[in-house]
Each structure stands twice: as structure tokens, then as C-alpha cells.
Amino acid sequence: MFLKHIFFSLTFLFWAGSALAAPPIPDPPTFKAGGYVLMDHATGSFLLEKDADTPLEPASLTKIMTAYIVFNEIRQGRLALEEETIVSEKAWRTGGSRMFIEVNKSVSIDDLLHGLVIQSGNDAAVALAEHVAGSEEAFADMMNRQAETLGMENTYFVNATGWPADGHVTTARDMAILARAMINEFPELYRLHAVRSYEFNNIEQYNRNRLLWQDDSVDGIKTGHTSTAGYCLVASALRNNMRLTSVILGASGERARNRSSARLLNFGFRSYESREIYQAGQELTRTRIWKGEKQQLRLGLADPLTVTIPRGSYNDLNAELEFDEKITAPITNGTVMGKAIISLGEKTLATLPLVAVEDVAEGSWWIRSVDSIRLMLE
């Protein structure tokens, strides 16, 4: 195989404004917590992290996975918001934060989700788990299988609530992975996390995520607290079409977790930007194709490419395209022909398949014969 390499700056294809040097990134915030991360939603890249893979108690952050499982059941058609379930004695007796459902009373899945997400009701979590899986223990098995599927490598769930239990742990990185999956897969249902209050049984209940009142760009996701887990918060915000998610585990107090989350988000939005640099099917280069009805094959990416970079550094992005020099027809749209490597300085941001972005059929007998001779002489 004869490989061809093409190097170019992205400004070769796009005008990105003046070529002034990128401003330096300000110093990141520092604070005490068991572990924390700041993640860019579009790329899944981690912009800032500390002890991100240290297993810690998640407290009620567990309910993010509980909601994820229920959302998936709704999407699969196995559950409906208007569906009702009978509250068990176990759900009714569950301690900690509650939405005050009553034993042997019928309650809708919609109400239970409001109680789970907004009020952080442990009773709602158990009622949902029992309705979906038959028991909380079986539901925890579903949670763990889903965690494995999502790549949450250091997470294990024992229950649906986050009530302290031996071995019930997660990490800041794993919680960010879960949050990104929820927002991507269930955008309509995710909106429930931005609701500030709701009424159930004539009781007005308020969302425990105080950032919803402090920052209009914040639209979720979940708080958590126990005496052993400390204060936890997964917060997500959308500003100017850029979404960031922060995760803090084991903060010392409610004010500390809120203030630290706000500082992480503000640092990220101030210091970084997300840019879509290529669209799906956009031509990046052309190469000679042999024995085809045409002599040039257009190459590009199958999917759009977004990168998150320090603000002002767009002009320093570079692309390397690597592909076979001797390509013969027929070629169909989407066929992988090589790879595209996007870098910023010495850091590789993305490596993606370089594909044909058009069909090229075989040429005539004469074209194929002439090209065969030419290839032998190459």
C-alpha cells in the first residue's frame, strides 16, 4: 500500500479571523472535594479534573441512573408517563428525602419522575424501581448492566436511591459519562431536571439544585448528600450553543458544592470554545482514482466533527490526511479510505476515518485497460 500524507492548517479551508496569538487560559479554580471534573458535552473531553477516577459514594447522584433506566423504558415503549403503580410498603417506608407518596395508593409514573428528579424522593426511586424490575435489587442489576454498557468503569450500584451501602460507589468521571448519555439520548425527558418546583399531595416541593435559581444557563442535573458521601452535585449548563457539565463529589457543604460548581462552569465557558470544523460529507481533499468513470475521488468525513479548544486557538489547528494513493473503482459513498488526524500543537484532538463522500463506478473497458497499463508503469 502506498500512503499519501497531506498536512494543512484548518485556516487553509476556513477563514477564522485575524491571526492574533491565542490568549492564555486563566488559572483553573481550586477547591477541596473528593473528586471533580469539568466535561465538554459535544466531544466528551475532560477540560479539568482532580481525582476523577477515585471511587466515592454518590449519594442521590445515584438517581441520575435511576432516571436514565426509566427514561429508556419509556423510549422503548415498555412504560408510559400516564401509567400508574401501587405504592408498596417498602417504598412508603424508605427513609431520607421523600415526595410523600402513600402506601397502597395509586400514583402515576409522571408524578414519580417529578418526585425523583425535583424532590430527590427516595420513596419515588424505590417505587419506580419496583414497578420497572419487580424489586429494587433486580433494578440495581439493570443499573449495573447499563453502567457497564456506558463505560462507567468504576461504578457499582446496590440500590436505586443512593442510600449508603457497602460497595455502592461511582467516580466523578463516570457521573459525567452518565450525564452526557442522558442528555444525548433523552433530550425531551431531560428537561424535567430544569423544573424548579412542583406540587404533589398539596405539598409544594422545590428542586434541590440551587444553581437553577442562580444561573439561567443551568438546566440540571442532580444534587446528593449523606453524612458519609458529603455534598455532591452534577450540574450542566448551555451557553451560546456550548454545553458543559461539572461533577463534584464529597464537597464540605451545600454552599461549597454550589460555589465550586459555578466556578468550574464559568472557568470552562470563559476559557474554551466548541467549534464544528467539518460537516458530514464535506470535501477535505481529492485524490486520483483509477479505472473509474471519473479520475478524481472526493474524500471527507462521514460525521460532523466538533472540537473543543482554548479560546482563540482556532488558527493553530492542523489536519493530517492519510490515505492510499492507488485507489481503484468501483468505490461507494462511505467507504473508509484512510484517516484524518486533527491536532493542536503536539496534542491530537481527534482521529477519524477518512471516507469517500461520493460513488464512483467502474469506467469503460477502454478506461480500465489504459489505467491498468498506467498502474503497472507507476
ZAKOL-944793 format. One record per residue (C-alpha): residue number from 1; y, x, z. Coordinates in Angstrom, 2 decimals, decimal comma, always signed. Each point is the difference from the previous one (the first is absolute). Layout:
NUM;Y;X;Z
...
END
This chain:
1;+0,00;+0,00;+0,00
2;+3,42;+1,31;-0,97
3;+2,60;-1,15;+2,53
4;+3,65;-0,40;-0,78
5;+2,62;+0,26;+2,74
6;+3,48;-1,47;-0,18
7;+2,56;+0,64;+2,75
8;+3,34;-1,76;+0,24
9;+2,61;-1,24;+2,41
10;+0,13;-3,76;+0,36
11;+3,65;+0,13;-1,03
12;-1,36;+0,95;-3,41
13;-0,97;-3,66;-0,32
14;+2,55;-1,71;+2,25
15;+3,67;+0,53;+0,73
16;+0,27;+0,14;+3,78
17;+3,68;+0,70;+0,50
18;+1,65;+3,27;+0,90
19;-2,03;+3,08;+0,78
20;+1,55;+0,60;+3,42
21;-2,26;+1,58;+2,58
22;-1,88;-2,45;+2,20
23;+1,56;-0,50;+3,43
24;-2,07;+1,38;+2,87
25;-2,19;-2,48;+1,89
26;+1,41;-0,57;+3,48
27;-2,09;+0,99;+2,98
28;-2,61;-2,67;+0,76
29;+0,21;-1,96;+3,25
30;-2,06;+1,19;+2,92
31;-1,25;-2,12;+2,90
32;-2,94;-0,33;+2,34
33;-2,98;-2,11;-1,10
34;-3,75;+0,32;-0,23
35;+0,21;+0,15;-3,77
36;+2,21;-1,23;-2,82
37;+0,42;-0,03;-3,77
38;+2,55;-1,04;-2,60
39;-1,61;-1,12;-3,27
40;+1,44;-0,81;-3,40
41;-1,55;-3,26;-1,12
42;+0,10;+0,50;-3,78
43;-1,94;+3,26;+0,00
44;-1,77;-0,09;+3,36
45;+1,37;+3,46;+0,74
46;+0,88;+1,01;+3,55
47;+3,56;+1,24;+0,32
48;-0,19;+0,84;+3,67
49;-2,84;+0,17;+2,50
50;-0,96;+1,24;+3,43
51;-3,52;-0,19;+1,43
52;-0,70;-2,47;-2,79
53;-3,78;+0,30;+0,28
54;-0,33;-0,05;+3,77
55;-2,15;-2,99;+1,06
56;+2,01;-2,22;+2,36
57;-0,17;-3,53;+1,34
58;+1,71;-2,43;-2,39
59;+0,56;-2,91;+2,42
60;+1,13;-3,05;-2,01
61;+0,44;+2,02;-3,18
62;-3,67;-0,96;-0,29
63;+1,20;-3,43;-1,09
64;+1,24;+1,46;-3,29
65;-3,65;+0,37;-0,97
66;-0,82;-3,41;+1,46
67;+2,68;-1,53;-2,23
68;-1,19;+2,08;-2,98
69;-3,54;-1,36;+0,32
70;+1,27;-3,60;+0,27
71;+2,36;+0,49;-2,95
72;-2,92;+1,26;-2,07
73;-2,12;-3,01;+0,95
74;+2,82;-2,25;-1,22
75;+0,34;+1,92;-3,26
76;-3,74;-0,21;-0,61
77;+0,09;-3,77;+0,47
78;-2,22;+0,05;+3,08
79;+2,82;-1,14;+2,28
80;+3,08;-2,24;-0,35
81;+3,23;-0,12;+1,98
82;-0,37;-3,72;+0,60
83;-3,57;+0,42;+1,25
84;-0,50;-0,69;+3,71
85;-2,22;+1,48;+2,68
86;-0,93;-1,03;+3,54
87;+1,26;+2,39;+2,68
88;-2,85;+1,52;+2,00
89;+0,12;+0,64;+3,72
90;-0,14;+3,73;-0,68
91;+3,09;-0,16;-2,22
92;+1,80;-2,19;+2,53
93;-0,79;+2,34;+2,89
94;+1,01;+3,18;-1,83
95;+2,55;+1,92;+2,05
96;+3,16;+1,79;-1,00
97;+2,55;-1,39;-2,44
98;-0,81;-3,58;-1,05
99;+1,18;-2,81;-2,28
100;-1,35;-2,57;+2,51
101;-2,69;-1,73;-2,01
102;-2,15;-2,39;+2,04
103;-3,76;-0,03;+0,39
104;-1,93;-2,50;-2,15
105;+3,19;-0,92;-1,88
106;+0,25;+0,19;-3,78
107;+2,51;+2,49;-1,43
108;+0,73;+1,00;-3,59
109;-0,52;+3,46;-1,47
110;+3,68;-0,02;-0,92
111;+1,04;-0,53;+3,62
112;-2,42;+2,66;+1,19
113;+1,42;+2,50;-2,48
114;+3,52;-0,73;+1,23
115;-1,20;+0,53;+3,56
116;-1,81;+3,20;-0,96
117;+2,80;+1,61;-1,99
118;+3,15;-1,26;+1,74
119;-1,04;-0,48;+3,63
120;-2,80;+2,62;-0,13
121;-2,30;-2,54;+1,60
122;-3,30;+1,41;+1,18
123;-1,32;-3,55;+0,22
124;+0,91;-0,51;-3,67
125;-1,77;+3,23;-0,97
126;-3,24;-1,04;+1,70
127;+0,14;-3,53;-1,44
128;+0,47;+1,38;-3,51
129;-2,75;+2,57;+0,46
130;-2,48;-2,62;+1,20
131;+0,88;-2,37;-2,83
132;-0,38;+2,66;-2,70
133;-3,05;+1,88;+1,28
134;-1,59;-2,19;+2,66
135;+0,76;+2,44;+2,81
136;+2,57;+2,63;+0,85
137;-2,72;+2,67;-0,09
138;-1,00;-0,92;-3,56
139;+3,66;-0,06;-0,98
140;+0,44;+3,51;+1,38
141;-2,80;+1,11;-2,33
142;+1,97;-1,45;-2,90
143;+3,08;+1,88;+1,18
144;-1,86;+3,30;+0,12
145;-1,52;-0,48;-3,45
146;+3,45;-0,71;-1,39
147;+1,47;+3,03;+1,78
148;-2,64;+2,18;-1,65
149;+0,74;-1,53;-3,41
150;+3,72;+0,73;+0,40
151;-0,63;+3,61;+1,01
152;+1,04;-0,39;+3,65
153;-2,09;+2,98;+1,02
154;+0,83;+0,14;+3,72
155;+0,02;-3,70;+0,89
156;-2,53;-2,09;+1,85
157;+0,48;-3,58;+1,18
158;-1,87;-1,63;+2,89
159;+1,94;-3,27;+0,06
160;+2,55;-2,06;-1,95
161;+2,81;+0,19;+2,55
162;+0,54;+3,63;+0,95
163;-0,99;-0,67;+3,59
164;-0,96;+3,41;+1,50
165;-3,64;+0,85;-0,65
166;-1,99;+3,24;-0,11
167;+0,05;+1,46;-3,51
168;+2,66;-2,40;-1,33
169;+2,33;+2,48;-1,74
170;+2,08;+0,64;-3,08
171;+2,57;+2,53;-1,23
172;+3,56;-0,16;-1,26
173;-1,18;+0,94;-3,51
174;-2,72;-2,65;-0,05
175;+2,44;-2,70;+1,10
176;+2,37;+0,95;-2,83
177;-2,88;-0,21;-2,50
178;-0,86;-3,47;+1,29
179;+3,63;-1,16;-0,12
180;+0,35;+1,14;-3,62
181;-3,18;-1,81;-0,99
182;+1,13;-3,23;+1,65
183;+3,40;+0,00;-1,72
184;-1,48;+0,88;-3,39
185;-2,87;-2,47;+0,09
186;+1,54;-2,99;+1,76
187;+3,76;-0,02;-0,72
188;+0,38;-3,75;+0,49
189;-1,88;-0,14;+3,31
190;+1,62;+3,22;+1,17
191;+3,35;-1,82;+0,12
192;-1,14;-1,66;+3,21
193;+0,72;+3,29;+1,78
194;+3,74;-0,45;-0,60
195;+0,15;-3,41;+1,72
196;+2,03;+0,40;+3,20
197;-1,20;-3,06;+1,90
198;-2,08;-3,17;-0,20
199;-0,87;-2,93;+2,23
200;-3,49;-0,95;+1,15
201;-0,87;-2,58;+2,66
202;+3,74;-0,51;+0,53
203;+0,34;+3,66;+0,97
204;+2,41;+2,18;-1,99
205;-1,62;+3,38;-0,56
206;+1,81;+3,10;-1,26
207;-1,14;+2,93;-2,06
208;-0,50;+3,06;+2,20
209;+1,27;+2,35;-2,71
210;+3,65;+0,34;+1,06
211;+0,86;+2,05;-3,09
212;+0,02;-3,29;-1,92
213;+3,24;-0,83;+1,80
214;+1,47;+3,50;-0,23
215;-0,60;+0,85;-3,66
216;-0,06;-2,57;-2,82
217;-2,07;+2,33;-2,18
218;-2,91;-0,10;+2,47
219;-2,58;-2,69;-0,81
220;-2,94;+0,93;+2,26
221;-2,43;+0,87;+1,30
222;-1,41;+0,11;+3,54
223;+0,61;+1,12;+3,55
224;-2,57;+0,97;+2,60
225;-0,09;+0,91;+3,66
226;-2,46;+0,54;+2,81
227;+0,29;+2,18;+3,07
228;-2,43;+2,52;-1,50
229;+1,17;-0,11;-3,65
230;+3,71;+0,15;+0,76
231;+2,46;-1,64;-2,38
232;-0,91;-0,17;-3,68
233;+1,72;-1,29;-3,13
234;-0,71;-0,16;-3,72
235;+3,28;-0,73;-1,78
236;+0,59;-0,46;-3,72
237;+3,35;-0,28;-1,78
238;+1,17;-0,52;-3,57
239;+3,34;+1,40;-1,17
240;+1,14;+0,26;-3,63
241;-3,55;-0,54;-1,31
242;-1,39;+2,78;+2,20
243;-2,40;-0,87;+2,82
244;-0,79;+2,24;+2,95
245;-2,42;-0,61;+2,86
246;+0,17;+1,71;+3,38
247;-2,77;+0,07;+2,60
248;+0,49;+1,01;+3,62
249;-2,84;+0,14;+2,53
250;+0,37;+0,67;+3,68
251;+3,76;-0,17;+0,50
252;+1,30;-0,04;+3,57
253;+1,76;-3,36;-0,13
254;+1,07;-2,95;-2,14
255;+3,48;+1,37;-0,63
256;-1,42;+3,42;-0,82
257;-2,42;-1,37;-2,60
258;+2,73;-2,14;-1,63
259;+2,55;+2,80;-0,05
260;-2,50;+2,56;-1,29
261;-1,22;-2,35;-2,74
262;+3,57;-0,64;-1,15
263;+0,71;+3,73;-0,04
264;-3,10;+0,69;-2,12
265;+0,89;-2,69;-2,53
266;+3,65;+1,04;-0,23
267;-0,98;+3,64;-0,46
268;-2,37;-0,93;-2,82
269;+2,45;-2,18;-1,90
270;+2,79;+2,54;+0,41
271;-2,08;+2,99;-1,04
272;-2,38;-1,24;-2,71
273;-0,08;-2,14;-3,10
274;-2,77;-1,60;-2,04
275;+0,27;+0,31;-3,77
276;-2,17;-1,47;-2,72
277;-0,11;+2,91;-2,40
278;-2,47;-1,34;-2,57
279;-0,91;-3,48;-1,11
280;-3,54;-1,04;-0,90
281;-0,68;+0,81;-3,63
282;+3,16;+2,06;-0,42
283;-0,40;+2,87;-2,46
284;+0,22;+3,40;+1,68
285;-1,08;+2,13;-2,93
286;-1,80;-0,08;-3,33
287;-2,84;+2,15;-1,21
288;-1,86;+0,58;-3,23
289;-3,03;-2,27;-0,48
290;-2,59;+0,92;-2,59
291;-1,97;-2,23;-2,36
292;+2,18;-3,00;+0,82
293;+1,99;-2,58;-1,93
294;+3,10;+1,77;+1,36
295;+0,64;+3,61;+0,95
296;+1,77;-0,45;+3,34
297;-1,34;-1,52;+3,23
298;+2,41;-1,22;+2,69
299;-0,91;+0,95;+3,58
300;+1,29;-1,43;+3,27
301;-1,09;-1,59;+3,29
302;-2,06;-3,14;+0,48
303;+2,04;-1,08;+3,04
304;+3,63;+0,38;+1,02
305;+0,75;+3,07;+2,10
306;+2,33;-0,10;+2,98
307;+0,77;+3,05;+2,12
308;+1,86;+0,32;+3,27
309;+2,23;+3,07;+0,15
310;+2,89;+1,37;+2,03
311;+3,24;-1,66;-1,09
312;+1,73;+1,92;-2,78
313;-3,05;+2,02;-1,06
314;-0,95;-2,05;-3,07
315;+1,32;+2,67;-2,38
316;-2,42;+2,52;+1,50
317;-3,14;-2,00;-0,85
318;-2,37;+1,56;-2,51
319;-2,95;-1,28;-1,98
320;-3,00;+1,85;-1,39
321;-2,22;-1,66;-2,59
322;-3,43;+1,39;-0,69
323;-2,26;-1,34;-2,76
324;-2,49;+0,95;-2,69
325;+1,61;+1,41;-3,14
326;-2,83;-1,11;-2,28
327;-0,20;-3,79;+0,28
328;-1,88;-1,96;-2,64
329;+0,14;-3,68;-0,89
330;-0,90;-2,66;+0,84
331;+1,95;-0,25;+3,26
332;+0,67;-3,21;+1,90
333;+2,99;-0,85;+2,17
334;-0,60;+1,18;+3,59
335;-2,45;+2,79;-0,81
336;+0,53;+2,90;+2,41
337;+1,10;+3,06;-1,96
338;+1,15;+2,35;+2,77
339;+2,25;-0,06;+3,04
340;+3,65;-0,11;+0,96
341;+1,21;+1,99;+3,01
342;+3,37;-0,85;+1,54
343;+1,49;+2,56;+2,36
344;+3,13;+0,79;+1,96
345;+0,33;+3,71;+0,51
346;-3,40;+1,24;+1,12
347;-1,09;-3,40;+1,33
348;-2,23;-2,18;-2,18
349;+1,08;-3,63;+0,36
350;-2,54;-1,66;-2,27
351;-2,90;+0,83;-2,31
352;-0,93;-2,85;-2,31
353;-2,16;-0,57;-3,09
354;+1,83;+0,51;-3,29
355;-1,21;-2,73;-2,35
356;+0,36;-1,14;-3,57
357;+2,58;-2,78;-0,15
358;-1,10;-1,30;-3,40
359;-3,11;-0,52;-2,13
360;-0,66;+2,40;-2,87
361;-2,81;-0,99;-2,34
362;-1,98;+2,34;-2,23
363;+1,68;+0,98;-3,22
364;-1,44;-0,28;-3,48
365;-2,95;+2,03;-1,21
366;+2,41;+2,39;-1,68
367;+2,13;+0,52;+3,16
368;-3,10;+0,62;+2,10
369;-1,37;+2,51;-2,52
370;+3,27;+1,93;-0,31
371;+0,51;+0,09;+3,81
372;-3,56;+1,22;+0,51
373;+0,73;+2,99;-2,24
374;+3,34;+0,64;+1,75
375;-1,66;-0,08;+3,42
376;-2,57;+2,58;-1,11
377;+2,84;+2,26;-1,11
378;+1,97;-0,39;+3,24
END
